[in-house]
Amino acid sequence: MSAISIVEVESNSEGIAIVEVRQGPVGPQGPPTGDLPRGQISIQGNTTETNIITIDAFVQAGIVGTLDTLTDIDFTALGSGKFGMIYNGAATRTFWITGSYDATAGNNQTLAIRMAKNGTSIPATECRAFTGSGGAEAKLLTTWMLELSTGNEVSLVIANTSSDADVTIRRGRLVINCIP
């Protein structure tokens, strides 16, 4: 339901009222959201190693996630060794994105995670964690807002900032929600 509402009333220097009027939804909840685009993927119990060639170089994970089809609207899981999703919606929108890896690379390694949009990693999304012993898992988490258009990809990339030891991502999650 739409109605006209008075948003702001001010008086200018001559005492004349200035009124800002907007037409929009009625109610305290703001605009109706309907079924906004969203998607989530995960992987559990992975044993495939991600090949690290260069220290501190971010690479695609070499694994793919399973799309949660029960909650998905306008997203599909990426293939070809990319842990991510592609946006299939018609409108360009802003999304809140959260991704995490539980990963190991042996004893005393610092691992890093970043988001990537269309294959380009985003430095502002970087998070690092340390693996203290051979079997310890680093808990890596990143979150950011991105604008996505039809066909844009979001993936999680990983780096070993300590050595060129390969990384095993045991578990991963990526959740993308449209901001109304």
C-alpha positions in Angstrom: 0.0 0.0 0.0 1.3 3.5 -0.9 0.4 6.8 0.6 1.7 10.3 0.7 3.6 11.2 3.8 5.1 14.4 5.2 8.7 13.7 5.8 10.0 17.1 7.1 8.6 20.5 7.9 10.8 23.6 8.3 10.3 27.3 8.3 12.4 29.6 6.2 13.7 33.0 7.3 10.4 34.6 6.4 8.3 32.1 8.4 7.0 30.2 5.4 6.6 26.5 6.0 8.7 24.3 3.7 7.3 20.8 3.5 9.0 17.7 2.0 6.4 15.3 0.8 7.1 11.8 -0.5 5.0 9.0 -1.9 5.9 5.6 -0.6 4.9 2.6 1.5 2.8 2.9 4.6 3.9 1.4 8.0 6.8 1.3 10.3 8.5 -1.5 8.4 9.5 0.6 5.4 9.3 -0.6 1.9 8.0 -4.1 1.3 10.8 -6.5 0.5 9.2 -9.5 -1.2 11.5 -12.2 -2.3 14.9 -10.4 -2.6 17.8 -12.1 -4.3 19.9 -14.2 -2.0 22.1 -17.3 -2.1 24.3 -19.5 0.1 26.8 -22.2 -0.6 28.8 -24.5 1.7 31.3 -27.3 1.7 32.0 -29.6 4.7 34.7 -32.2 5.3 36.8 -31.2 2.3 40.3 -32.9 1.9 41.3 -31.4 -1.4 44.4 -29.2 -1.1 44.5 -25.8 -2.6 47.8 -25.4 -4.5 49.8 -22.5 -3.2 52.7 -21.5 -5.6 53.7 -18.1 -4.2 53.7 -16.7 -0.7 51.0 -14.1 -0.1 49.4 -14.6 -3.5 45.6 -15.0 -3.4 44.3 -17.9 -5.4 40.9 -19.5 -6.1 40.2 -22.3 -3.7 40.1 -25.2 -6.2 36.9 -26.4 -4.7 33.2 -25.7 -5.4 30.4 -25.2 -2.9 27.0 -26.8 -2.8 24.1 -24.3 -3.4 21.3 -24.3 -0.9 18.4 -24.5 -3.4 15.8 -24.2 -0.6 16.8 -20.5 0.1 18.2 -19.5 -3.3 16.8 -16.7 -5.4 18.7 -15.5 -8.5 22.1 -17.1 -7.7 23.9 -20.2 -9.0 27.1 -21.9 -7.7 30.3 -21.4 -9.6 32.2 -24.3 -11.0 35.8 -24.7 -12.2 37.4 -24.7 -8.8 35.9 -21.4 -7.6 34.1 -21.3 -4.3 31.5 -18.7 -5.1 28.3 -17.7 -6.8 27.1 -15.8 -9.9 24.2 -13.3 -9.7 21.5 -14.0 -12.2 19.0 -11.3 -11.2 17.9 -8.6 -13.7 18.5 -5.5 -11.5 21.8 -4.1 -10.3 21.6 -4.2 -6.5 23.7 -3.9 -3.4 24.4 -7.0 -1.4 25.7 -7.8 2.1 28.2 -10.7 1.7 29.8 -12.9 4.4 32.2 -15.7 3.7 34.4 -18.0 5.9 36.9 -20.8 5.6 38.2 -23.2 8.2 41.6 -24.1 6.8 44.9 -25.7 7.7 48.3 -25.7 6.1 50.5 -27.4 8.6 52.5 -26.0 11.6 52.8 -22.2 12.3 51.2 -20.8 9.1 49.4 -17.6 8.7 46.5 -17.9 6.2 44.4 -15.1 4.6 41.0 -14.9 3.0 39.6 -12.2 0.7 36.4 -11.8 -1.4 36.8 -11.5 -5.1 34.4 -9.9 -7.6 34.7 -11.2 -11.1 38.0 -12.8 -10.2 39.7 -9.7 -8.8 40.4 -9.9 -5.1 39.4 -7.0 -2.9 42.2 -6.0 -0.4 39.8 -4.3 2.0 38.1 -7.7 2.7 41.3 -9.4 3.8 41.3 -11.3 7.1 44.2 -13.4 8.5 44.4 -16.2 11.1 47.2 -18.4 12.4 47.5 -22.2 12.5 49.5 -23.0 15.7 50.0 -26.7 15.2 50.0 -29.2 12.3 46.3 -30.0 12.6 45.0 -26.7 13.9 42.5 -24.9 11.7 42.6 -21.2 11.1 39.1 -19.6 11.3 38.9 -17.0 8.5 35.9 -14.7 8.1 35.3 -11.8 5.8 32.2 -9.6 5.2 31.6 -6.7 2.9 28.9 -4.9 0.8 29.2 -5.1 -3.0 27.1 -3.9 -5.9 26.3 -6.8 -8.3 24.9 -6.7 -11.8 23.6 -9.6 -13.9 26.5 -12.0 -14.5 28.8 -10.8 -11.7 30.6 -13.4 -9.7 31.6 -13.4 -6.0 34.1 -15.9 -4.8 36.4 -16.5 -1.8 40.1 -16.6 -2.4 42.9 -17.8 -0.1 46.6 -17.2 0.5 49.3 -18.6 2.7 51.2 -15.5 3.9 53.9 -17.6 5.7 55.1 -20.1 3.0 54.2 -21.8 -0.2 52.7 -24.8 1.8 49.4 -25.9 0.2 46.2 -25.1 2.1 43.3 -27.5 2.9 40.0 -25.8 3.3 38.0 -28.1 5.6 34.8 -26.1 5.6 33.5 -23.1 3.8 30.5 -20.9 3.7 29.4 -18.0 1.5 26.2 -16.1 2.1 24.9 -13.3 -0.1 21.8 -11.2 0.9 20.3 -8.3 -1.0 20.0 -5.1 0.9 16.5 -3.7 0.5 
